[in-house]
Amino acid sequence: MKNLIATIFCLLALTACGDGAAKDVTFTVTGVHKKGDVDIVANALGTFRKSCGPLFKSWGDVTGARATLRESAKGSVPNKFGWKKYLTVEIDVTDDPKTMIRSAAYQTLFYFLGSGVDTGIQATKKPARILCNINETGFRRVPALRPMRTLSAYN
């Protein structure tokens, strides 16, 4: 069941995200165990793609992409945003990017997506923030991620 959901999820993510990037956008997905969460997570990745234009315009420089659905731990940053569950997105960048900013070379960029008290995308590394139009606070409100509130942890 776990592998089936990940496969379905990747197909949904491609359908939801297609906008002619240099390379197909696929994510290895883990942590999605309930069928009802598949569409929500796929839509969240589609929203992430729409929200982070510079990152996805440079997708040819990406060597791997992973998304993991996680539960917030007490005292964690996602918990402070009021996120019971959130999505961690990890993007691996080549050591010699052709179109992406040089400061992202040979890094893994981390993004956190969720909905609760605040709804949006959080990133801490400067290259990750630049590629997703996130200011120095490290957080960007993205109301389109609000459906993440209905993930199974909320029911």
ChimeraX attribute file (.defattr): number of C-alpha atoms within 10 A of each C-alpha:
attribute: neighborCount
match mode: 1-to-1
recipient: residues
	/A:1	10
	/A:2	13
	/A:3	12
	/A:4	10
	/A:5	20
	/A:6	19
	/A:7	15
	/A:8	15
	/A:9	27
	/A:10	19
	/A:11	15
	/A:12	19
	/A:13	23
	/A:14	17
	/A:15	14
	/A:16	18
	/A:17	22
	/A:18	13
	/A:19	14
	/A:20	10
	/A:21	13
	/A:22	12
	/A:23	13
	/A:24	13
	/A:25	21
	/A:26	17
	/A:27	23
	/A:28	15
	/A:29	25
	/A:30	18
	/A:31	15
	/A:32	23
	/A:33	16
	/A:34	12
	/A:35	15
	/A:36	12
	/A:37	20
	/A:38	21
	/A:39	18
	/A:40	19
	/A:41	26
	/A:42	23
	/A:43	22
	/A:44	22
	/A:45	25
	/A:46	20
	/A:47	19
	/A:48	24
	/A:49	21
	/A:50	17
	/A:51	20
	/A:52	18
	/A:53	14
	/A:54	17
	/A:55	25
	/A:56	24
	/A:57	18
	/A:58	19
	/A:59	21
	/A:60	19
	/A:61	24
	/A:62	22
	/A:63	13
	/A:64	16
	/A:65	17
	/A:66	16
	/A:67	22
	/A:68	18
	/A:69	21
	/A:70	18
	/A:71	15
	/A:72	17
	/A:73	13
	/A:74	10
	/A:75	8
	/A:76	11
	/A:77	13
	/A:78	24
	/A:79	18
	/A:80	15
	/A:81	17
	/A:82	18
	/A:83	26
	/A:84	22
	/A:85	24
	/A:86	25
	/A:87	27
	/A:88	19
	/A:89	22
	/A:90	19
	/A:91	20
	/A:92	18
	/A:93	22
	/A:94	18
	/A:95	14
	/A:96	12
	/A:97	18
	/A:98	12
	/A:99	13
	/A:100	22
	/A:101	15
	/A:102	12
	/A:103	12
	/A:104	22
	/A:105	19
	/A:106	16
	/A:107	17
	/A:108	20
	/A:109	21
	/A:110	19
	/A:111	22
	/A:112	22
	/A:113	28
	/A:114	30
	/A:115	27
	/A:116	20
	/A:117	12
	/A:118	18
	/A:119	23
	/A:120	22
	/A:121	26
	/A:122	25
	/A:123	23
	/A:124	17
	/A:125	16
	/A:126	16
	/A:127	22
	/A:128	23
	/A:129	24
	/A:130	19
	/A:131	20
	/A:132	23
	/A:133	17
	/A:134	21
	/A:135	14
	/A:136	13
	/A:137	10
	/A:138	17
	/A:139	20
	/A:140	20
	/A:141	15
	/A:142	17
	/A:143	14
	/A:144	16
	/A:145	23
	/A:146	16
	/A:147	17
	/A:148	25
	/A:149	21
	/A:150	14
	/A:151	21
	/A:152	15
	/A:153	14
	/A:154	10
	/A:155	6
